[in-house]
Amino acid sequence: SAGKTRLLNGLLGERVLPSNVTSTALPPVWMVRGAPAGLAVGLDGASRRIDTLAEAGVDDTHYCVLCHPAPLLDRFELIDTPGNSDPNIPSESWERMLDYADALVWCTNATQAWRQSEKSVWRDMPDRLRDKATLIATHADRLPDETATNRVLRRLNREAGEIFPTILMASLEDAADIERIRAHLDGLTRTLDPL
């Protein structure tokens, strides 16, 4: 519930991925540019076409591929992973996607930002991804005022600044914040190898 899926939907410009409570039971979803289509890749490596993500379960699917015509997918692909806080979803479901990643965006809820459980997970992230990592404190609109927002941002910089080269506060309801994140990701892609 940190806003990962809502962020991706905002970047894509429409609700492509489900963002309700049951969506956390989905396998990782890899977004690529193309005419709308879906594919599920099983744990055995076999793939099959799917019409909806509901056809793929986290227990038997390595990841899903969804094609979407969003122009930003020409510049970079996106992978939405299950959260790390649900004890019913094995961490392997998202950890196995790290090998495919060139950069990471970690979403934390600004109202309870950068919890100890997040720090524990982050300590095990591969070193090669650390210098291309972004921390986004989502739900910034739920903080009571600018003083509280500044306090959270100062704490994040103090506690996570050595880990994340970029820390952003954002309301995922605000189109300007989504555009600011998109611009950041565009800049980040210029430092990565081409797809």
Sequence and secondary structure as in RCSB ss.txt:
>XXXX:A:sequence
SAGKTRLLNGLLGERVLPSNVTSTALPPVWMVRGAPAGLAVGLDGASRRIDTLAEAGVDDTHYCVLCHPAPLLDR
FELIDTPGNSDPNIPSESWERMLDYADALVWCTNATQAWRQSEKSVWRDMPDRLRDKATLIATHADRLPDETATN
RVLRRLNREAGEIFPTILMASLEDAADIERIRAHLDGLTRTLDPL
>XXXX:A:secstr
  SHHHHHHHHHTS  S  SGGGGGS  EEEEESSSEEEEEETTS EEE SSGGG  TTTEEEEEEEE  GGGGT
  EEE   S  TTS THHHHTTGGG SSEEEEEEGGG S HHHHHHHHTS HHHHTTEEEEEE GGGSSSHHHHH
HHHHHHHHHHTTT SEEEE  TT HHHHHHHHHHHHHHHTTS   
